[in-house]
């Protein structure tokens, strides 16, 4: 029994390492977006040589334009209140507006953002954020934000 103890410990350690590497690295960010709005859907995993996609259906608002934004995480976020937001806030925009090349994609009913991650080891551990929302009203009089997601590129 004592002879097998080191092998059991090594097997448990290897299982732990494999399980942490295999977990999805896309994480919702608490206290972001507007209260009650879920994050965008995620398809795939942010791994080298893989594809990860984010999708958002139009939020329940008439005459709205749905969007997804991607950039670097801000670490804190920018709060907005009504009447800028369509709901009582605070609604927190999490992406860093300065120092980030923000990517916006939009459409009327559904929006998709697909990333093909190159097989480049220098990308490992880079962290990004994705957040969606609605620009509501005929003239974009207010907006609603989903909860933000962060993800780090994994090997």
N, C-alpha and C positions, 0 to 999 in steps of 0.2 A: 504494500500500500504506500509506503513512504517513497519507494522508487518511482511510482507513477505520479506523485504529487507535482514534481517539476513539469512533467509533460502536460498535466491537467492545467497548471497555471499558464504554461505557454499557449495552450490551445484556447483558454479563456481570453488571454491577452490578444491573440490573433483574431478571435471572433469579435472582440471589442473594436479593434482597429478596422476590420472590414465593415462592421455595422456603422461606425461613424463616417466612413468614407462613402457608404452607400445611401445615406440619408439624403433626402431632397434638401437642397441648399437655398430654396426660395422661401423666405420667411415674411409673414405679415408684420407690419410695424404698428405697434399699439399707439393709440391716441393720434392717428393721422386720418385724413379724409374728413368727411362729414359723419356725424353720429348715425350709426345704423347702416352704412353703405359698405358692402363687402368688397374685398380686393378683386382685381381682374382674375380671370381663370388662367391657369398655367398648364402648358402641355410640354412634356419633355423635361430635361434637366440641363442646367448650365454646365456642361462638361466639355472639355477639349474635343474637337472633332464632331460634336453633337449639335443638335438644333433644339432651341427652346423658344416657345411661342407664348404670347400673352394675348388674351381676347377679352373684349368687353361688349356686352349687349347694351343697347340704349337704356339708360336709367329711366324710371317711370316719370317722364315729363313730356308733354306735348311740344311739338315744334322745336326739338332740340337737336344739337349736333354732339355726337359722342366722340371722345378723344382718349388717346393713351399718350403719356409722356414718359420718356426714359432719360436718365442722367445720373449724376453722382448723388448719393445721399447727402442731405444737409446736416444731419445729426440732430436737428431740432425741429425745423419746419417753420413755415410762415402761416400764422393764423389769419383767417378771414371771418367776418361776421356779416349778417344780413344788413343791408339790402344787397350787398355784393354777392352773397350766397343765396341760393333759392330756398334754403332751410335755415332754421335758427342754428347758429354755429355753436361753438367755433368749428370751422372747417379748416384743416391744416394741410397745406401743400408741402410735401416732404422733400422734393427734389431741390438741389442747390441751384438757384437761378444765376449765381455768379460763379465762374470757374467751371461751369458745366456746359458742354455743347448739348443742349436739350434737343431731343428728337420728339416731334409731335406727329402723330398720324390721326386722321379723323375721317368720319363718315357719318351718314345719317342714322343707320340702324345698328350696325355692328362694326367694330374695328379690331384688326389683328396686327400684331407686331411680332414678326418672326426674326430670330437671330440665328445665323449660322456661325457657330463659334469655331474659328480656325484651330487647327491642331498645333498651336504655338505655346510652348511651356511658359513663355514670359507673361502670358495672360492669367496664369493661375493666381488666385487670391484677389484679383481685381473685383471690386464691389460696385454694384450699380443699384439703382432704384427705379421702379416702375409704378406709375399711378395713373388712374383714369378718371374720367368725369364727363359731365354734360355741360355744354354751353346752352342755356335755355332761353326761350323766348324768341320772338321774331327778330330782335335786334341784339341778341346776346346780352340781355339785361341782367342776368345772374348766372351763376354756375354752381354745380354740385361736384364734390370730389369723392372718389372711392378711397378705401383704406390703401395705403402704399405697401409695396412689396420690396424687399431687398434681396439681392442674390450675389453670391460670390462664385466666380468661375472655378470649377474643380478639375482635377486631372482626369 
